[in-house]
């Protein structure tokens, strides 16, 4: 059996819901942090030993079920406090849990309180909702109400009215509501990043326009300085991309989970009230789209700067090729002049050699006369002419051979 066989198979049973039938208060807290922060909190909350490597677990706090879960960049606690009374109202976080989470309140990113009760003797006005949203969920087997306003304790409040759900369906439905709120908050964390980045992108855009105009001008003397400015802008954009890529990617992933969970609620209208899913989508989608648009704007800006750098390099390369062409033309002209000079020198050299050769032959003829040889000028010319021509021919052949090498 593969060593990961059991672990991978058990992922099907990971992150179970808390199941209960009685009326109850459900308290859900989400904290930013990694494994070390999660373990520190669990040591205070769990009376029994827990597995520090586990992704989730269920324990009890003052006799009430407490579920904890680890996620990539946050962890959650969900406490269910059941009640025998069917007419529940809002209450504060149980003191036993409040004391344990107090050192970690700076990392609290989401807090939700859900009152779970039956439909009998329901007085919606007593829950203090202002312009509430309501939806029938689970095919009409339950009704959920909320005005999405934070209470005095900073928690978002939901009223869950169970009509015909059993403990398992009720637990899964409440889990979806909690996940919607937690993932929505995690996705919205990119909003501040996007707004800060948008201000930087405005500066980058203006800088890019200036650099583009400099590149389009006829003056090419500052090509080196222009390339340095483009490289500096590109480095800043790459740095911004590296800093925000993870946050924007997380926003897309969390937002997808929110919309999936909204679809799983199977909502329908309750009277003339706005549905919860419509309320969330209309106010949450602009955040997601703004973050996505900011990310795309950063990507397009990076491509534009890269294209500008390529254009400048191409322009400089063309100019260098033109300069090289002019240099080659100048070298060709010099080579032609050198060839002409060389030919002239060769001609003069041949004339000089011929002159000296004739003088040598003349001296030889004079020497023959001094020795008493009877040689007429005509005979001497007939004898010396082939010799002179032969010597000159040998010299010309030698010159051609040297030039051929």
MOCORLIN-V886146 format. One record per helix or strand. SS is the DSSP state (~ for helix, > for strand). FROM is the first residue (numbers start at 0). LEN is the number of residues. If there is no record, write none. Layout:
# MOCORLIN-V886146
ss={SS:SS}
from={FROM:FROM}
len={LEN:LEN}
This chain:
# MOCORLIN-V886146
ss={~:>:~:>:>:>:~:>:~:>:>:>:>:~:~:~:>:~:~}
from={4:23:34:55:63:73:94:107:123:132:141:149:155:166:189:222:267:275:376}
len={9:9:11:6:7:9:13:11:4:5:5:1:7:22:27:42:2:95:28}
